[in-house]
């Protein structure tokens, strides 16, 4: 089974080697046929403490690293404004 990949924006540095990533997806509303945004937050593991708030990152699914953390940083797609 392939590993899931997510791409999102870092919204919070949550402790040592952990960041919160907000993933946005657009879906069609079943009744009103309008495109609406859906959001979900994921905790990702950043081994080198390399990412900052505002960065766009890509993460890949891995074994559970804690109760809520199951994604590992794959790459930094785009650096945020400092």
RODRENTI-375814 format. One record per residue (C-alpha): x, z, y. Coordinates in steps of 0.02 Angstrom, whole numbers, plus 50000, padded with zeros to 5 digits. Example, Ala and Ser with C-alpha at 12.3 -4.5 7.8 and 13.67 -1.06 7.14 Angstrom:
<atoms>
506155039049775;506845035749947;
</atoms>
This chain:
<atoms>
500005000050000;500754995150169;501135008150301;500035008650456;500835004650623;500165010850789;500645006250966;500195017351111;500725026551268;501595043351268;500505055551364;501355072151323;502975079151255;502305092051133;503765103351090;505425098751010;505505081450927;503625078650947;502615067851065;500765064251086;500315045751088;498655038851151;498095023251056;496755012451136;495704999651042;494304988551102;492724986550997;491104977351022;489604988851046;488354985250907;486794985451015;487354980351189;488704967751138;489894974051269;491724977651239;492064996351250;493685006251236;493965018951099;495415031251108;496315041950980;497815053550996;499195054650867;500695066350855;502285056850815;504005062950763;505465058250877;507075063450789;508245060150937;507095066751076;507255049551154;505525045951226;504745051651389;502985052351460;502385034851507;503375025251376;502505012751263;503045015951084;502745009650909;502605021750762;502455019850575;501525030850451;502555042450342;502345057750232;501535072750320;502865081450424;501685095450478;499835099350476;499435085950606;500995075050613;501075059850497;501905046350603;503735043150641;504435033950792;504885015950750;505425008950919;505195010651105;504274994951159;504354998051347;505075011851455;503885020151578;504115022151764;505245036751811;
</atoms>
